[in-house]
């Protein structure tokens, strides 16, 4: 395991660094139909996964998986940085933007289910092998995808959140919040999902602005600490400032894409049924180790949690024999807040990736 810290440069602050050149409307949204299990209906149903396919003739491929609350376009700085070198498939996760979801939000979207969406999309576009790049819950999707399907995902990058393996006993949101108090909002999402969705849907722009903040444009201190409300900490704030790392056009695009389905199915990551289903299926397999090369990029100023501590507390590295960990300044969205620093970390790791692959992995990646 390799650890190092990278400091953000002053000129990497705010959307001035490059977002003004990114036009999400210029990218064609494509879609494919994937099969999904609805565990309330007890039957397979069709869902649609939206994605953007960048540089389809490139030899190497990266599939990009966002977290909550986010969309494919949150990878805008990475798309601009690597669009001449990699084929990039940036998806809207099921339930977000134009990607649909089974009727059941409580138990029909485990990480294994979403892994199935990734393989469905890759199969649709004709990609056999890929690197998985995920942020927040998208990082956990990538960890699970690599664990379940090493035949497809030969390397992965997890941003902000470390590997939350299932080797120990199941822990619900209340148990997690007892250790990390800023996770109390997840108790609200888990225990009062319908009420949480209604609160978030009341004003899509306000909900997004409340969440997508930076170190220099922080939320109120009490944000995320309530088990009965998500946005209550902003009650005395008449107008939440714009999302600091987005241009007005970027923010408008986010609001419009989120307005398609609103937050109705986006809390899938927080429900007890999905969390327990993920843990249970992994426990049944009994394998928690991911042997592929892994890059974990952890921010040092995330108001949600101290992820460096969390990684050590969970002993995540014990299950990642080819782990490289990098830390950098930034809150929950380091790839957006300090894109130049993040892209430098990512580029350096990608350039050395071939040297760290096993012979078998190198053969697979060369077949791209």
N, C-alpha and C positions, 0 to 999 in steps of 0.2 A: 504494500500500500504506500502511496506517495501523497504527502500533504504539502501544500504551499499556500501562501496568501498573496493576492494581487490587489493593489490599491487602485481605486478609480481615479482617473485624471479629471481635473476640473472641467475641461471642455467637453466631457462626455455627458454633462447634465442636460436634461430637457430634450424636447423633440427637435430642437434646432440642429442637433447632431445629424439628422438625416431623415426624420419622418416626413418632412415637407416634400421629399422627392418620391415618397411611396404613395401610390394611388391604388387602393384596394379594389376600386371599381374597374380598374383596367384588367384585372385577372378574371378569367372565365371560371365560374363555379360549375363543376361537373358533379355527377352523382352516380351512385350505383345502389342496387337493391341487395340487401343482406338479410339473411334469416336470423331471427332472434327468438328466444324462448320467453313467452309471457307466462310467468309462474302463477298468476291469478287465473288466467284463462286455461292454463295447463295445455298450451299448444304453441307451436311455432308460428310466428307471424313475420310478415315482411316489414323491414324498416329501410329508410333511405339514408345513406351517408353522403353528405356533401364534402367535396374536397377540391383543392386547387393543385394542378400538376404543373410544376415549374421545370423547365429545361429537360424535357422527356428524352432527349437523345444522349444525356450524360451516362457515363459508365457506372458510376457509384450512386446509390440511392439513400436518402434519408426520409423517414416518415416522421412528421411533426405532430405532437399530441399536446394540446393545451390543457389547462386546468380549469379551476373555477374562480370567478366567472370570466370566461374568455372565449376566443374564437380563433380560427385559422390565422387571421391577420395579425395576431399578437406576435407572430414570428417575422414581422416585416423587416426588422434589421438583419436577421439571419438570412432571409430570402434575398435581400439586396447584397449581402456580403458574399454568399456562396452560389448565386444563381448562374454563374458561368462554369462552375466546377462539379456540382452535384445535381442529380435529379431529386427534387424535393416534392413530397406529397404532404401537403398541409391540410389536415381534416378539421371539420367541425365535428366534435364528439357527439355521439347520439344524444338527442335532447337539446342541443345547442344550435342556434342559428337555423339553418334549413334541414339539419339532420333530425330525423324523426326517432321515436322511442316507443317501445311497447306501452300499452295502457298502464301497466303496473310500474310505478316508480320505486316502490318499496323494496322489491326483491328480484327484479328482472334485469339488473345491470351490475353484476359482479365484475371484478376486474378480468375474470376469465371471459365473460360475455363481451366486454369491450375489446379484449384481445382478438376475439373472433371477428369483430368489425375491422380491425387492422388487417388481418389476414384476408378478409373478404375484399377490401379495397386494393390491397397489393395484388391479389389474384386478378382482379378486374383490370388493372392497368398493366399486368404482365411482368411484375417484379417478383423475382424468386427470393432474393436476399436483400436485406436492408439494415441500416443503422436506425435505431429508434431514439428520437430526441423528444423528451417530455418535460413539462414544467408543472410544478405543484402536483395535483392529482394525476396529471398526464405523465409525470415521472413515475408514479406508482404503476400506471398502466404499462409503461415501458419495462419496468422491472418484472412485472408479471408476464408480459409478452415474451421477454427474453428467457425467463425461467421456464415457461411452458413450451415455447417454440424456438429452441436454439437452432433448429434446422433453418429458420428464416431470419431471425434477428441475431446477427453475429457480433454486435456491439451495441452499447446504449449510452446515452447521456441523460442523467437525471438532474434537473435544475430546481433548486430551493429545498426540496424535501428529500431526505435520504431514504434508503431502502427500509421500508417498514415491513419487515419480514413477519411471517406467521409462525415462527418457531415456538413462541411461548403461548400461554393461555390467551383466550380472546379477551380483549378489553373494549368496552363500549365507550361512548363519548364522555360519559360522566367520569369514568375512571381516568381517561386521558386528561380531562380538564382539571382533575385533582392534582396532577403532576405539572401541567402547563396551563395556568389559569386563563390565558388568552384563547384557549380552545373552548371556552364556555359557550360561545355561539353555536358550536356544533351540537351541544345538548338541545338547544332550541330547534335546530334543523332536524335532529333525529326524533325528538319527542313531539314536536308540533310542526310537522312538515307542511301541512295545509295552511296554517297560519303564517308560517315563514314565507311561503310562496306568495300569499296575498300581500304581505308587507313589501316584498321585493318588487312585485308587479305594479304597485301603486304608482311608482314613478321610475321607469327603467333607467333614465339618465341619472337620476339622483342615486339609485342603488349602485350603478357602475362607478360613478364618481366617488361615492363613499368608500369603495373597496380598492380601487386602483390608485394608490397613493405612493409617495416616495419618502425618503429620509428627510428631504427639505420641505415637503408638503405633507405633513403627517395628519392622520385622523385624530380625533379626541382621545385622551388617555383611557377613557372608559370603553372605547370601542372594542368589541369582541368579548367583553367580560360578562355579558348578561345571558342568562338561560331562558329569558322570556321575550327578548326582542333582539333584532340584529341592528337596526338603524336607530334605535332609541338614543344612542350617544350623540346623534346629530340633531336632536329635537330643537336645540337652541341655535342651530345654524340655518339661517334662512336660505342661503344659496351656497352650495358646496362648490368650491373652485373646480374648473375643468380638470380633466385627467392630465397630469403634468407632463407625461411623456408622449402624449398624442397631440397631433395638430387638430384644429377644429374639424377638418375633414375626416381624420381617423376616428375621432370620437363619434361623429355623425354616423359613420359606417357601422361602428359597434352598436350604437343605439338602434339603428334600423335593422340590423341582423338579429339582435336580441328580441326585437319587437315581433318577429315572425311567430315565435312560440312563447315568448316571454320567459319567465323562470320556471314554467310549469313542470318541466322534467329535469331541470339542471341540478336538483339536490340529490341526485342518484348516488353521489359519492358519500353522502352523510347518513343515509338511512341504515337502520340496524340490520334489516334484511340483507341488503347488499354487502355490508361490511362482514356480517357473520357468514354469509354465503361464500365470500372470498376466502375468509379464514378457514372455513370448514373444508372447502374443496382442496385447499393447499395442504391442510393437515392430512387429508385422506391420501394425498400423493406422497407425503412424507419427505419431500425434497425442497430445501430452502436455499440451496446454493446456486448461484449464477456464475458459471465459469468463464463467460465471455468478458472481454475488456469493458470496463465501466468507468465513465467519467462522472463524478458527482461535483456539482458546482453549488456551494452553499453560501448564501448571503449572511453578512455579519450583523445586520441591523433590522431584521424582520420583526415587526411588532407581534406577529402571530406566535413565534416560538424561537428559541435558541436551537437552531437545527444542528449546529456542531455538537452541542451537548446531547441532543436527541440521538444523533448517530452513534456517539460513544455510549450512551445509556443503553441503547438497543444492541450494541456490539454488532452493528450492521456489517462492518468490515470482515467479520469472521465468515460471512457467507458470500463475500465478493473477493475471490483470490486475485483478480486482476484489476483492483480498484485504484483509481487515481482520484484524490479529492483536492479540489481547489476552493479556497474561500476568497470572497471579494466584498468590497463595500456595496451596500445597497439594501433595500427593504425586500418586499416579497417578490418583486418583479425585476430581478437584476439584469435580465436580457433586454429589458426595455428601458430601465433606468440608466444603465451604464453600458450601452451596446458595444462601444469600442473595446472596453475591457473584456466583456463577456466574449465577444467574437474573437479576440486575441487568444483567450484561454481555449476556446473551441477549436480554432485553427491549429494551434500548436499541438493539441491532442490528436486531432485528425491526421496531422502530418506524420505523427509517430505511431499511429495505429497499426499500420502495416507491419512495423517491426515487432509489435507485441502479439500479433496473431499467431496461433499455432499453425502448423503446416496444413491441417485439415481446414481451419478457418480461412487460411489464405487461398486455398483452392476454391472454397465457396465464393469468397468475395471476388476472385478473379473471374468467376463465371458470369458476373454481371456484365 
